């Protein structure tokens, strides 16, 4: 199972954005999203493509739940 971590948009170049996910930075294609994307938005991605824009509130909640699961010893399986 794949789990996508929300990424925060930090740079926009055309149809590509640089996002920060945890301590990593990735370039992601946003051409499939119909929503306007701006710096500071949060995205759910799969590989190098954005699949959904989410609110900051949703991103914070997802990250909190993932942190809680990690601290409880719950790990995703591949």
BAZAMI-162674 format. One line per 2 residues: number of its first residue (from 1); for each residue x, y, z of N, C-alpha, C, O. Coordinates in pm, whole numbers, plus 50000, padded with zeros to 5 digits. Layout:
<recs>
NUM = X:Y:Z:X:Y:Z:X:Y:Z:X:Y:Z; ...;
</recs>
This chain:
<recs>
1 = 50085:49883:50000:50000:50000:50000:50089:50124:50000:50191:50129:50070; 50050:50222:49921:50123:50348:49915:50052:50453:49999:49929:50463:49996;
3 = 50128:50529:50071:50073:50640:50149:50138:50768:50098:50260:50778:50091; 50056:50864:50063:50109:50991:50014:50109:51093:50128:50007:51115:50194;
5 = 50223:51152:50148:50239:51255:50250:50210:51390:50187:50262:51419:50079; 50130:51475:50251:50105:51608:50194:50236:51684:50175:50326:51678:50259;
7 = 50244:51755:50065:50361:51837:50037:50321:51983:50021:50216:52013:49962; 50402:52073:50072:50374:52216:50065:50447:52277:49946:50567:52257:49928;
9 = 50373:52352:49863:50430:52416:49746:50522:52530:49790:50481:52620:49864; 50648:52525:49742:50742:52631:49778:50792:52710:49657:50847:52819:49672;
11 = 50772:52654:49535:50817:52721:49414:50733:52674:49297:50701:52555:49287; 50697:52766:49208:50616:52731:49091:50691:52771:48965:50739:52884:48953;
13 = 50701:52677:48870:50761:52703:48740:50672:52640:48635:50683:52521:48605; 50581:52720:48578:50488:52670:48477:50395:52565:48535:50324:52592:48632;
15 = 50397:52446:48477:50311:52336:48524:50384:52242:48619:50339:52130:48643; 50496:52288:48674:50570:52211:48772:50588:52294:48898:50608:52415:48893;
17 = 50579:52226:49011:50600:52294:49140:50702:52215:49221:50713:52093:49210; 50775:52288:49301:50865:52224:49396:50791:52219:49528:50741:52320:49578;
19 = 50783:52098:49586:50713:52081:49712:50808:52027:49818:50908:51962:49788; 50774:52058:49942:50849:52005:50056:50761:51901:50123:50651:51930:50169;
21 = 50812:51778:50129:50744:51668:50198:50839:51619:50305:50942:51558:50275; 50804:51645:50430:50896:51610:50538:51023:51691:50521:51017:51813:50511;
23 = 51136:51626:50518:51263:51695:50498:51314:51687:50356:51430:51719:50330; 51228:51644:50263:51269:51626:50124:51199:51725:50032:51089:51773:50062;
25 = 51264:51756:49921:51207:51843:49819:51191:51766:49690:51278:51687:49652; 51078:51787:49621:51048:51714:49497:50984:51808:49397:50912:51901:49434;
27 = 51011:51784:49268:50940:51853:49161:50819:51769:49124:50831:51647:49108; 50705:51832:49110:50579:51764:49084:50504:51832:48971:50498:51955:48964;
29 = 50448:51752:48882:50368:51801:48770:50225:51831:48818:50161:51746:48879; 50176:51953:48792:50041:51991:48834:49945:52005:48716:49834:52055:48734;
31 = 49986:51962:48597:49904:51984:48478:49769:51911:48484:49675:51952:48415; 49757:51806:48562:49630:51733:48570:49531:51795:48669:49414:51756:48673;
33 = 49577:51892:48749:49487:51957:48845:49412:52072:48780:49471:52151:48706; 49285:52081:48805:49207:52192:48753:49213:52315:48841:49183:52426:48798;
35 = 49253:52294:48966:49255:52403:49063:49379:52491:49042:49484:52445:48998; 49363:52619:49074:49477:52710:49072:49568:52677:49190:49522:52660:49302;
37 = 49696:52667:49163:49793:52633:49266:49881:52755:49292:49929:52820:49199; 49901:52784:49421:49988:52896:49457:50085:52853:49567:50064:52752:49634;
39 = 50189:52932:49584:50288:52905:49687:50218:52895:49822:50135:52979:49856; 50253:52791:49900:50192:52770:50031:50080:52669:50030:50038:52622:50136;
41 = 50027:52633:49910:49923:52530:49901:49981:52394:49936:50102:52373:49931; 49892:52301:49972:49932:52164:50001:49876:52071:49895:49761:52085:49853;
43 = 49960:51975:49852:49922:51880:49749:49944:51737:49797:50034:51708:49874; 49857:51650:49747:49877:51506:49759:49932:51462:49624:49877:51497:49520;
45 = 50041:51386:49626:50106:51346:49501:50122:51196:49494:50120:51125:49595; 50137:51148:49371:50173:51008:49348:50289:51010:49250:50274:51060:49138;
47 = 50401:50958:49290:50525:50964:49214:50555:51111:49184:50581:51187:49277; 50552:51153:49058:50586:51292:49027:50466:51371:48976:50482:51470:48905;
49 = 50344:51327:49012:50224:51396:48966:50134:51433:49084:50112:51353:49174; 50084:51555:49082:49988:51599:49185:49853:51538:49153:49808:51541:49039;
51 = 49788:51482:49254:49656:51422:49231:49544:51497:49302:49426:51478:49269; 49579:51581:49398:49475:51655:49470:49536:51772:49547:49647:51762:49598;
53 = 49462:51881:49553:49498:51994:49638:49415:51982:49765:49294:51958:49758; 49478:51999:49881:49405:51992:50007:49430:52118:50088:49524:52194:50061;
55 = 49344:52139:50186:49359:52258:50271:49474:52237:50370:49518:52125:50395; 49521:52348:50425:49625:52339:50527:49573:52261:50647:49648:52184:50708;
57 = 49448:52279:50682:49388:52207:50794:49394:52056:50771:49429:51981:50861; 49358:52012:50649:49364:51870:50616:49507:51818:50621:49532:51709:50673;
59 = 49600:51896:50567:49741:51855:50565:49794:51837:50708:49861:51739:50738; 49764:51932:50793:49810:51925:50932:49752:51803:51002:49822:51735:51076;
61 = 49624:51774:50978:49559:51658:51040:49620:51527:50989:49645:51436:51068; 49643:51516:50859:49705:51396:50803:49844:51376:50863:49879:51265:50904;
63 = 49923:51482:50868:50058:51471:50924:50055:51435:51072:50141:51359:51119; 49958:51487:51145:49944:51454:51287:49911:51306:51304:49969:51239:51390;
65 = 49818:51256:51223:49779:51115:51231:49896:51023:51193:49917:50919:51256; 49970:51061:51090:50084:50981:51050:50191:50978:51158:50253:50875:51183;
67 = 50212:51091:51223:50310:51099:51332:50264:51012:51449:50345:50941:51509; 50134:51017:51481:50081:50934:51590:50097:50786:51560:50136:50708:51647;
69 = 50068:50748:51435:50082:50607:51395:50229:50564:51405:50259:50454:51451; 50318:50650:51361:50461:50620:51366:50507:50604:51510:50583:50512:51542;
71 = 50462:50693:51597:50501:50687:51739:50443:50565:51809:50499:50518:51908; 50331:50513:51757:50268:50394:51814:50329:50267:51759:50292:50156:51799;
73 = 50424:50281:51666:50489:50164:51610:50417:50105:51491:50450:49995:51447; 50317:50176:51437:50244:50129:51320:50321:50170:51196:50353:50288:51179;
75 = 50350:50074:51111:50424:50102:50988:50343:50054:50869:50269:49956:50880; 50357:50123:50756:50289:50078:50636:50364:49959:50579:50485:49946:50597;
77 = 50291:49872:50510:50355:49756:50447:50362:49779:50297:50276:49847:50241; 50463:49725:50232:50479:49739:50087:50429:49619:50015:50435:49613:49893;
</recs>
